[in-house]
Amino acid sequence: MRQLLVRWITVLPLLWSTMAGADGDGDKHLGVASCAGSTCHGSTRPFADSRIRQDEYFIWQRKDAHARAYDNLRSERSQAIARKLGIADAATAPRCLVCHVDNVPAAQRGERFQLSDGIGCEACHGGSEHWIGPHAAGYKTLDERTAAGLKPLWDPIARARLCGDCHIGSDSHPMSHAIMAAGHPPLLFELDTFGVLEPPHWHVDAAYIQRKGPQDPARNWAAGQAEGARTVLENLGGPRFGNGMFPELAFFDCNACHHSLVKADRARPQRSGGLQAGAVPLADAQLVMLIRWLEVSDAGAARKWHDQWVALQGAGQRGPAEVRSQAKAMLATLDGSIEPLLRNHTLDEAQLRKLLRSIVGDARGAHVGDFSDAEQTAMAVSVLTTALSERGAQQVSAGLRAAVDELYAQVMNRDDFQPERYSKSIERVAAALGLPGAG
């Protein structure tokens, strides 16, 4: 199943160009070369007697598209996008550099720092001015790591929040309808899937778990959905939603407008909060996925979040002020009850199975033609099936794995997406899970 994930790299060549922006703590970024020594992270193969791989730099340089993020700005495609936006050179434009490089101010750049390194170590781990010394000596606790300035990427919520700035877009890393109209691919994010694609430069073995705690794909998925929802709501609650006569169209569901005008049955009131046919819903994939997780974790919280989601979609038909108000109310719910629940609740096997069945069941029906929903569903089903397998569940049969692989294959390319084939694949997954009416 996971082998299919590597194909995303060929589908999303520019999407992988982001994971951080200006470092907020003021620490200097000393550059990738500061981490690349052969006795640190620059080995060409893992060390057999080390708690860490020590070939992290090699993996990043040779296999991780983040290392090529700056180079992508020099490509003909990027330069064509820049020209359409009235930008002279994508490789020097601040609005491009903010996501394609570790874009810290000049005063925070050490002697070995290079913009051409793209998204390097410190873009994600934080400026190393103060942590590189004690990092080499070794830490006794996680608190020591964070106190020195290392970002707590072992925490899936912190990791998702960092990634979402660019992979979903934010006020500091803005993605707009104009940028996409110029040719930039639409943004997409799912924490666990993207972690596999990076590819990982760490082993979650006994030593890792002892240092940083267990890593659960299901929790990673839920954290990614929650922090994705946060970024969406912060966008809707911020100043960029209003834009003259039209709001910022990037905040709405692309598929509501970008679809065939001759095919029938485009209406999807169940999936868009009860909006009437022809209404354009706000982009809400993470908000809806979070409802599914809450339904198996806290029924009361699920009802509240569902009602707020419906109210948000309704506000989207009335005006920016109401959208901002409702988005801020949902952010308060996210902070007040959902995030604490996420930190303290691990799904057991029965809950995982129920969540998987719920997501697949929700994907059946009139809204199967929505590509964004299809992507998020395929990634969720893949991650949660893996999580179920890691719990030793007997229900993860060869037939279910094959059905999930087939479902994933349906969403590898937006331009080749065929709702009818996707619907058949969903039904095969439903049958493998034993859902009523499937087969």
C-alpha positions as CSV (number, residue, x, y, z in Angstrom):
1,M,0.0,0.0,0.0
2,R,2.7,2.5,1.0
3,Q,4.6,1.9,-2.2
4,L,1.9,3.8,-4.1
5,L,2.7,6.9,-2.0
6,V,6.0,7.6,-3.8
7,R,4.0,8.3,-7.0
8,W,2.8,11.6,-5.4
9,I,6.3,13.0,-6.0
10,T,5.7,13.0,-9.7
11,V,2.2,14.5,-9.4
12,L,3.1,17.3,-7.0
13,P,6.6,18.6,-8.0
14,L,6.0,22.1,-6.6
15,L,3.9,21.2,-3.6
16,W,6.8,19.7,-1.8
17,S,8.6,23.0,-1.9
18,T,7.3,24.1,1.5
19,M,7.6,23.4,5.1
20,A,8.7,26.5,6.9
21,G,9.3,30.2,6.6
22,A,11.1,32.9,8.7
23,D,12.1,31.5,12.0
24,G,10.4,33.3,14.8
25,D,12.9,33.0,17.6
26,G,15.7,35.1,16.1
27,D,18.3,32.4,16.4
28,K,20.8,32.3,13.5
29,H,20.5,29.6,10.9
30,L,24.0,28.3,10.4
31,G,23.2,26.4,7.2
32,V,22.8,22.8,6.1
33,A,26.6,22.3,5.9
34,S,26.8,22.7,9.7
35,C,24.9,19.4,10.0
36,A,26.5,17.5,7.2
37,G,29.7,16.3,8.8
38,S,30.4,12.6,8.3
39,T,30.4,12.0,12.0
40,C,27.1,13.9,12.5
41,H,24.4,13.5,9.8
42,G,26.5,13.2,6.7
43,S,27.2,9.5,6.4
44,T,26.2,7.7,3.2
45,R,24.7,4.8,5.1
46,P,23.2,4.3,8.6
47,F,25.5,3.6,11.5
48,A,24.9,0.2,13.0
49,D,25.9,1.2,16.5
50,S,24.1,4.6,16.7
51,R,20.8,5.6,18.2
52,I,20.2,7.7,15.1
53,R,20.7,6.9,11.4
54,Q,23.5,9.6,10.8
55,D,22.7,9.5,7.1
56,E,20.0,12.2,7.4
57,Y,21.8,14.7,5.2
58,F,22.3,12.1,2.5
59,I,18.6,11.2,2.5
60,W,17.6,14.9,2.4
61,Q,20.0,15.7,-0.4
62,R,19.4,12.7,-2.6
63,K,15.7,11.7,-2.0
64,D,13.8,14.7,-0.4
65,A,12.2,17.1,-2.8
66,H,12.6,19.8,-0.1
67,A,16.2,20.0,-1.1
68,R,15.3,21.0,-4.6
69,A,12.7,23.6,-3.6
70,Y,14.9,26.6,-4.5
71,D,15.9,25.0,-7.8
72,N,12.3,24.6,-8.7
73,L,12.0,28.4,-8.8
74,R,14.5,28.4,-11.7
75,S,12.4,26.0,-13.8
76,E,10.6,27.1,-16.9
77,R,7.2,26.3,-15.2
78,S,8.0,28.5,-12.2
79,Q,9.3,31.3,-14.4
80,A,6.1,31.1,-16.5
81,I,4.0,31.4,-13.3
82,A,6.1,34.4,-12.2
83,R,5.6,36.2,-15.6
84,K,1.8,35.7,-15.3
85,L,1.9,37.3,-11.9
86,G,4.0,40.2,-13.0
87,I,7.1,38.9,-11.2
88,A,10.5,39.4,-12.8
89,D,12.2,36.4,-11.4
90,A,10.6,33.6,-9.2
91,A,14.1,32.8,-7.7
92,T,14.3,36.3,-6.1
93,A,10.7,37.2,-5.4
94,P,9.8,37.3,-1.7
95,R,6.3,35.8,-2.3
96,C,8.0,32.8,-3.8
97,L,11.0,32.5,-1.5
98,V,8.7,32.6,1.6
99,C,7.9,28.9,0.9
100,H,10.7,27.7,-1.4
101,V,13.6,28.4,0.9
102,D,14.4,28.7,4.6
103,N,13.6,32.4,4.3
104,V,15.1,34.0,7.4
105,P,16.2,37.6,7.4
106,A,19.8,38.4,6.4
107,A,20.8,39.1,10.1
108,Q,19.8,35.5,11.0
109,R,22.0,33.9,8.3
110,G,25.3,32.3,9.3
111,E,28.4,32.2,7.2
112,R,27.6,28.8,5.7
113,F,23.9,29.6,5.1
114,Q,22.7,29.5,1.5
115,L,19.3,30.2,0.1
116,S,20.0,27.7,-2.6
117,D,19.8,24.9,0.0
118,G,16.0,25.3,-0.3
119,I,14.1,23.8,2.7
120,G,17.0,22.6,4.8
121,C,17.4,21.3,8.3
122,E,16.8,24.5,10.2
123,A,13.7,25.4,8.2
124,C,12.0,22.6,10.2
125,H,14.2,22.1,13.2
126,G,14.8,25.8,14.0
127,G,17.8,28.0,13.9
128,S,20.8,26.0,15.3
129,E,22.8,28.9,16.7
130,H,22.1,27.8,20.3
131,W,21.1,24.1,19.9
132,I,23.9,22.7,17.7
133,G,26.4,22.4,20.5
134,P,24.3,20.7,23.1
135,H,22.6,18.7,20.3
136,A,26.0,17.1,19.4
137,A,26.7,16.4,23.1
138,G,23.3,14.8,23.6
139,Y,20.2,15.7,25.6
140,K,18.7,14.0,28.6
141,T,15.1,15.2,28.2
142,L,12.7,16.6,25.6
143,D,12.5,19.8,27.6
144,E,16.2,20.3,27.2
145,R,15.8,20.0,23.4
146,T,13.0,22.6,23.2
147,A,14.8,24.9,25.7
148,A,17.8,24.9,23.4
149,G,15.6,26.0,20.4
150,L,14.8,22.7,18.7
151,K,11.3,22.6,17.4
152,P,9.3,19.7,19.0
153,L,8.7,17.8,15.7
154,W,8.2,14.6,17.6
155,D,4.8,16.0,18.7
156,P,2.4,15.5,15.7
157,I,0.4,18.6,16.5
158,A,3.5,20.8,16.5
159,R,4.7,19.0,13.3
160,A,1.4,19.5,11.6
161,R,1.3,23.2,12.6
162,L,4.7,23.8,11.0
163,C,3.9,22.0,7.8
164,G,0.5,23.6,7.4
165,D,1.8,27.1,7.0
166,C,3.0,26.3,3.5
167,H,1.2,23.1,2.5
168,I,-2.2,24.7,3.3
169,G,-1.3,28.3,3.2
170,S,-1.5,31.1,5.8
171,D,-1.3,34.8,6.2
172,S,2.5,34.6,6.5
173,H,2.7,32.0,3.6
174,P,-0.2,33.1,1.4
175,M,-1.7,30.9,-1.4
176,S,-4.2,32.7,-3.6
177,H,-6.5,31.9,-6.4
178,A,-4.3,34.2,-8.6
179,I,-1.2,32.0,-7.9
180,M,-3.1,28.9,-8.8
181,A,-4.6,30.5,-11.9
182,A,-1.1,31.3,-13.0
183,G,-0.2,27.6,-12.9
184,H,0.8,26.7,-9.3
185,P,-0.7,23.3,-8.3
186,P,-3.5,23.4,-5.7
187,L,-2.2,22.8,-2.2
188,L,-2.8,19.5,-0.4
189,F,-1.8,18.2,3.0
190,E,-2.1,15.1,5.1
191,L,0.5,14.7,7.8
192,D,1.2,11.0,7.9
193,T,1.1,10.5,4.1
194,F,3.5,13.5,3.6
195,G,5.8,12.1,6.3
196,V,6.1,8.9,4.4
197,L,6.8,10.8,1.1
198,E,9.4,13.1,2.6
199,P,11.0,10.4,2.9
200,P,11.6,9.9,6.7
201,H,15.2,10.4,7.8
202,W,14.5,8.7,11.1
203,H,13.7,5.2,12.4
204,V,10.8,4.8,14.9
205,D,12.6,2.0,16.8
206,A,12.9,1.3,20.5
207,A,15.5,3.9,21.0
208,Y,13.4,6.6,19.2
209,I,10.3,5.7,21.3
210,Q,12.4,5.8,24.5
211,R,13.6,9.3,23.6
212,K,10.5,10.9,22.0
213,G,7.5,8.6,22.7
214,P,5.5,6.3,20.4
215,Q,4.4,7.5,16.9
216,D,0.9,6.4,15.9
217,P,-0.3,6.8,12.3
218,A,-3.9,7.3,13.4
219,R,-2.9,10.1,15.8
220,N,-0.7,11.7,13.2
221,W,-3.6,11.7,10.8
222,A,-6.0,13.2,13.4
223,A,-3.4,15.8,14.4
224,G,-2.9,16.7,10.7
225,Q,-6.7,17.1,10.2
226,A,-7.0,19.3,13.3
227,E,-4.1,21.5,12.5
228,G,-5.3,21.7,8.9
229,A,-8.6,22.8,10.2
230,R,-6.9,25.4,12.3
231,T,-5.1,26.9,9.3
232,V,-8.3,26.9,7.3
233,L,-10.2,28.7,10.0
234,E,-7.4,31.2,10.6
235,N,-7.4,32.0,6.9
236,L,-11.2,32.5,7.0
237,G,-11.0,34.5,10.2
238,G,-8.2,36.7,8.9
239,P,-8.0,39.8,6.6
240,R,-7.4,37.8,3.4
241,F,-11.0,36.5,3.1
242,G,-12.4,39.7,1.8
243,N,-11.2,40.9,-1.6
244,G,-13.2,43.6,-3.2
245,M,-16.4,42.4,-4.9
246,F,-15.2,38.8,-4.6
247,P,-13.7,37.1,-1.5
248,E,-10.5,35.2,-1.9
249,L,-11.6,32.3,-4.1
250,A,-8.8,30.0,-2.8
251,F,-10.8,29.6,0.4
252,F,-13.7,27.9,-1.5
253,D,-14.0,24.4,-2.9
254,C,-12.2,24.4,-6.2
255,N,-14.3,21.5,-7.5
256,A,-17.5,23.4,-7.1
257,C,-16.6,25.4,-10.2
258,H,-13.8,23.4,-11.9
259,H,-15.8,20.5,-13.3
260,S,-17.7,19.4,-16.3
261,L,-20.7,21.5,-17.2
262,V,-22.5,18.7,-19.0
263,K,-22.5,16.0,-16.3
264,A,-25.5,15.9,-14.0
265,D,-25.8,15.2,-10.3
266,R,-23.3,17.8,-9.2
267,A,-25.4,18.9,-6.2
268,R,-24.0,17.5,-2.8
269,P,-26.1,19.0,0.0
270,Q,-25.0,16.3,2.5
271,R,-21.3,17.1,1.9
272,S,-21.6,20.9,1.9
273,G,-23.5,21.5,5.1
274,G,-26.9,21.5,3.5
275,L,-26.3,24.3,1.0
276,Q,-28.6,24.5,-1.9
277,A,-27.6,23.3,-5.4
278,G,-25.4,25.9,-7.1
279,A,-24.0,27.4,-3.9
280,V,-20.3,27.4,-3.7
281,P,-19.1,25.8,-0.4
282,L,-16.0,26.8,1.5
283,A,-13.1,24.5,1.3
284,D,-13.6,22.3,4.3
285,A,-12.1,18.8,3.8
286,Q,-10.2,18.9,7.1
287,L,-13.2,20.2,9.0
288,V,-15.3,17.3,7.8
289,M,-12.6,14.7,8.5
290,L,-12.4,16.0,12.0
291,I,-16.1,15.3,12.5
292,R,-15.5,11.7,11.6
293,W,-12.7,11.4,14.2
294,L,-14.8,13.1,16.9
295,E,-17.7,10.8,16.3
296,V,-15.6,7.9,17.6
297,S,-13.8,9.9,20.3
298,D,-16.4,12.2,21.8
299,A,-20.0,12.2,20.5
300,G,-20.9,15.5,22.2
301,A,-17.9,17.3,20.7
302,A,-18.7,15.8,17.3
303,R,-22.3,17.3,17.4
304,K,-21.0,20.7,18.4
305,W,-18.3,20.7,15.7
306,H,-20.8,19.5,13.1
307,D,-23.3,22.2,14.0
308,Q,-20.5,24.8,13.8
309,W,-19.4,23.5,10.4
310,V,-23.0,23.8,9.1
311,A,-23.1,27.4,10.4
312,L,-19.8,28.2,8.8
313,Q,-20.9,27.0,5.4
314,G,-24.1,29.1,5.8
315,A,-22.1,32.1,6.8
316,G,-20.1,31.7,3.5
317,Q,-23.2,32.5,1.6
318,R,-23.8,35.8,3.5
319,G,-20.5,37.7,3.8
320,P,-17.0,38.0,5.2
321,A,-18.0,39.4,8.6
322,E,-20.2,36.4,9.4
323,V,-17.5,34.0,8.1
324,R,-14.9,35.6,10.3
325,S,-17.1,35.4,13.3
326,Q,-18.0,31.7,12.8
327,A,-14.4,30.8,12.0
328,K,-13.2,32.4,15.3
329,A,-15.9,30.5,17.2
330,M,-14.7,27.2,15.7
331,L,-11.1,28.1,16.6
332,A,-12.2,28.5,20.2
333,T,-13.7,25.1,20.1
334,L,-10.6,23.6,18.5
335,D,-8.4,25.1,21.3
336,G,-10.8,24.6,24.2
337,S,-11.8,21.0,23.7
338,I,-10.6,19.3,20.5
339,E,-6.9,19.7,20.8
340,P,-6.8,18.6,24.5
341,L,-8.8,15.5,23.4
342,L,-6.3,14.8,20.6
343,R,-3.4,15.0,23.0
344,N,-4.9,12.6,25.5
345,H,-7.0,10.1,23.5
346,T,-5.6,7.2,21.5
347,L,-8.1,5.2,19.4
348,D,-8.3,1.5,20.2
349,E,-8.8,-1.2,17.5
350,A,-12.6,-1.0,17.7
351,Q,-12.6,2.8,17.4
352,L,-10.2,2.7,14.5
353,R,-12.3,0.2,12.6
354,K,-15.4,2.3,13.3
355,L,-13.6,5.5,12.1
356,L,-12.4,3.7,8.9
357,R,-15.9,2.5,8.2
358,S,-17.4,5.9,8.8
359,I,-15.0,7.6,6.4
360,V,-15.6,5.1,3.7
361,G,-19.4,5.2,4.3
362,D,-19.4,9.0,4.0
363,A,-17.4,8.7,0.7
364,R,-20.2,6.7,-0.9
365,G,-23.0,8.8,-2.5
366,A,-23.7,11.9,-4.5
367,H,-20.4,13.7,-3.8
368,V,-18.0,11.1,-5.2
369,G,-17.1,13.5,-8.0
370,D,-15.4,16.0,-5.7
371,F,-11.6,15.4,-6.2
372,S,-10.5,17.1,-3.0
373,D,-12.8,14.9,-1.0
374,A,-11.5,11.9,-2.9
375,E,-7.9,12.7,-2.2
376,Q,-8.4,13.2,1.5
377,T,-10.5,10.0,1.7
378,A,-7.9,7.9,-0.1
379,M,-5.1,9.2,2.2
380,A,-7.2,8.7,5.3
381,V,-8.2,5.2,4.4
382,S,-4.6,4.3,3.6
383,V,-3.2,5.7,6.9
384,L,-5.9,4.2,9.1
385,T,-5.7,0.8,7.5
386,T,-2.0,0.9,8.2
387,A,-2.7,2.0,11.8
388,L,-5.2,-0.9,12.2
389,S,-2.6,-3.3,10.8
390,E,0.0,-2.1,13.3
391,R,-2.4,-2.9,16.1
392,G,-2.4,-6.5,14.9
393,A,-6.0,-6.3,13.7
394,Q,-7.2,-9.5,11.9
395,Q,-9.6,-7.5,9.8
396,V,-6.7,-6.1,7.6
397,S,-7.0,-8.8,5.0
398,A,-5.1,-9.1,1.7
399,G,-8.4,-8.1,0.0
400,L,-8.7,-4.9,2.0
401,R,-5.1,-4.0,1.3
402,A,-5.7,-4.5,-2.4
403,A,-8.9,-2.5,-2.4
404,V,-7.2,0.4,-0.6
405,D,-4.3,0.4,-3.1
406,E,-6.8,0.5,-5.9
407,L,-8.6,3.4,-4.3
408,Y,-5.4,5.3,-3.8
409,A,-4.5,4.8,-7.5
410,Q,-7.7,6.7,-8.5
411,V,-6.5,10.0,-7.0
412,M,-2.9,10.1,-8.3
413,N,-3.7,12.7,-11.0
414,R,-6.4,15.3,-10.8
415,D,-6.6,15.5,-14.6
416,D,-7.1,11.8,-14.9
417,F,-9.7,11.5,-12.1
418,Q,-12.8,9.5,-13.1
419,P,-15.6,9.7,-10.5
420,E,-17.2,6.5,-11.8
421,R,-14.0,4.5,-11.3
422,Y,-13.4,6.1,-7.9
423,S,-16.9,5.2,-6.9
424,K,-16.4,1.5,-7.8
425,S,-13.1,1.5,-5.8
426,I,-14.9,3.0,-2.8
427,E,-17.5,0.2,-3.1
428,R,-14.7,-2.4,-3.1
429,V,-13.2,-1.0,0.1
430,A,-16.7,-0.9,1.6
431,A,-17.2,-4.5,0.7
432,A,-13.8,-5.5,2.2
433,L,-14.8,-3.7,5.4
434,G,-18.2,-5.5,5.5
435,L,-20.3,-2.3,5.1
436,P,-24.0,-2.9,4.4
437,G,-25.1,-2.7,0.7
438,A,-21.5,-3.1,-0.6
439,G,-20.4,-5.7,-3.0
